[in-house]
Amino acid sequence: MTDSQPHALIIGAGAIGSFYGAILKRAGCTVSAVVRSEYEAIKANGFQFESPLGDISWSPDHLYKDGDTPDVVPDYVILATKVLPGSDRAALVKPWVGEGTRIVLIQNGLDIERELADAYPDNPIISCLAFVAVSRQGPGRIKHNAYGRLVMGRFPKGADAHCEALRDLFVAGGIDIKLADDVVRERWLKCVWNTPFNPLSVLANGADTLTMLDAPGGEKLVRELMDEVMATAAADGYPLPPQLPDSNIEGTRKMPAYKNSMALDYLNGRPIELDAILGNVVAIAQKHDVAVPRLETMLAALRMRA
């Protein structure tokens, strides 16, 4: 690890992981990647981007396969994999974590940090929520459509010098960062949109946002699902602004029709992050005896489908 040129390692260098790797590369960092597939394509051509930010294509300084050993211990291990049932994320990062390595999660869902915090109590855990529209176009080819903002904070609370240093790197790379004193609350805020729209898109056969809202009864159902998430958050100690469902729906209607990440995973035959985005919310509701019949029905239907 060096002070002059921070070294970040991306685990899960798909669309989102490779995008934030590109931003850190623009900031002057050494950026490496661990890939499970597409190794030969990325080794030959790096990550090729189409982006409104310009040419942000980049090649990893070190490219690894699963099972490889690191050439150098990184300053930041950035975990950008999907949070899927049965995945052991603590074991996944273990070969790359050294003393002082910051573990950065750029992942969807709720209550996803504890596994890493328990396994690595001496390493800072920086939790990030990504607001970005990116998609994979082919091996090592990524289209960045819009946005890129990150909300980040230490888990479970605070925004310390570790967060500030990482924020400064991302800002130098050209994206907006919000530091959050309570990142768990920020995850609840995002769940008000994610928890209804993502799973519902799978039940609607990969439908886009406007198709879901415009279907007969669609907006009413989305609003009722949001209300159940809001009630669960309040019971868990995170009361959210009452106007949030209105503002989320209004903002979604202003956007072009958009297929969310779970819809794209479903349409492409990939596993979906069902527990991280929906199952964990239902489990917290049940712990607090909050009635969430619509969320429970949606979860049961998707588990049957799986």
Secondary structure, DSSP 8 states (H G I E B T S, - for coil): --SSS-EEEEES-SHHHHHHHHHHHHTT-EEEEEESS-HHHHHHH-BEEE-TT----B--SSEEETT---SS--SEEEE-S---TT--HHHHHGGG--TT-EEEEE--SSS-SHHHHHH-TTS-EEEEEEEEEEEEEETTEEEEEEEEEEEEEESSS---HHHHHHHHHHHHHT--EEE-S-HHHHHHHHHHHHHHHHHHHHHTTS--HHHHHHSTTHHHHHHHHHHHHHHHHHHTT----TTHHHHHHHHHHHS-----HHHHHHHTT----HIIIIIHHHHHHHHTT---HHHHHHHHHHHHH-
